[in-house]
Amino acid sequence: MRTRANTGDVLAFWQPRSTRRLRDCEARQITSNMDGFIHVLLDWEKKERSGITPDKIVDSDANDKEE
């Protein structure tokens, strides 16, 4: 089960790194973006472990276009 970060915690982490004041809606957007980024990394790792590499994906796409 995944839990969402509290916006206060997100702001506490990111506010010192920003040159302007961040709002709650931006903290939610940061959380969503980081969640998406982590999922992309996990997907890449899963594909890499199963032997699917980016070059094979590109080759596969090229083969599909030739047919």
C-alpha positions as CSV (number, residue, x, y, z in Angstrom):
1,M,0.0,0.0,0.0
2,R,1.4,3.4,-1.0
3,T,0.8,6.5,1.0
4,R,0.8,10.1,-0.2
5,A,3.3,12.5,1.3
6,N,1.8,15.2,3.5
7,T,1.9,18.6,1.7
8,G,3.6,20.1,4.7
9,D,6.4,17.5,4.5
10,V,6.8,18.2,0.8
11,L,6.9,21.9,1.3
12,A,9.4,21.5,4.2
13,F,11.7,19.6,1.8
14,W,11.4,21.7,-1.3
15,Q,10.8,25.2,0.0
16,P,14.5,25.8,0.9
17,R,15.4,24.8,-2.6
18,S,13.0,27.3,-4.3
19,T,13.6,31.0,-4.8
20,R,9.9,31.7,-4.4
21,R,7.1,30.7,-1.9
22,L,5.6,27.3,-2.9
23,R,1.9,26.7,-2.4
24,D,0.0,23.6,-1.3
25,C,-1.2,23.0,-4.9
26,E,2.4,23.0,-6.1
27,A,3.4,20.5,-3.3
28,R,0.7,18.2,-4.6
29,Q,2.0,18.7,-8.2
30,I,5.6,17.9,-7.0
31,T,4.3,14.8,-5.3
32,S,2.5,13.7,-8.5
33,N,5.5,14.4,-10.7
34,M,7.9,12.5,-8.4
35,D,5.5,9.6,-8.2
36,G,5.4,9.4,-12.0
37,F,9.2,9.7,-12.2
38,I,9.7,6.8,-9.8
39,H,7.2,4.7,-11.7
40,V,9.1,5.3,-14.9
41,L,12.3,4.2,-13.3
42,L,10.7,1.1,-11.8
43,D,9.3,0.3,-15.3
44,W,12.7,0.7,-16.9
45,E,14.3,-1.5,-14.2
46,K,11.6,-4.2,-14.7
47,K,12.1,-4.2,-18.5
48,E,15.9,-4.2,-18.1
49,R,15.7,-7.3,-15.8
50,S,13.5,-9.1,-18.2
51,G,16.0,-8.5,-21.1
52,I,14.1,-5.7,-22.8
53,T,16.6,-2.9,-23.5
54,P,15.9,0.4,-25.2
55,D,17.8,-0.6,-28.3
56,K,15.5,-3.7,-28.6
57,I,12.5,-1.5,-28.2
58,V,13.8,0.8,-31.0
59,D,14.5,-2.2,-33.2
60,S,11.1,-3.6,-32.6
61,D,9.5,-0.2,-33.5
62,A,11.5,-0.1,-36.7
63,N,10.4,-3.6,-37.6
64,D,6.8,-2.8,-37.0
65,K,7.0,0.1,-39.5
66,E,8.6,-2.0,-42.2
67,E,5.7,-4.4,-42.2
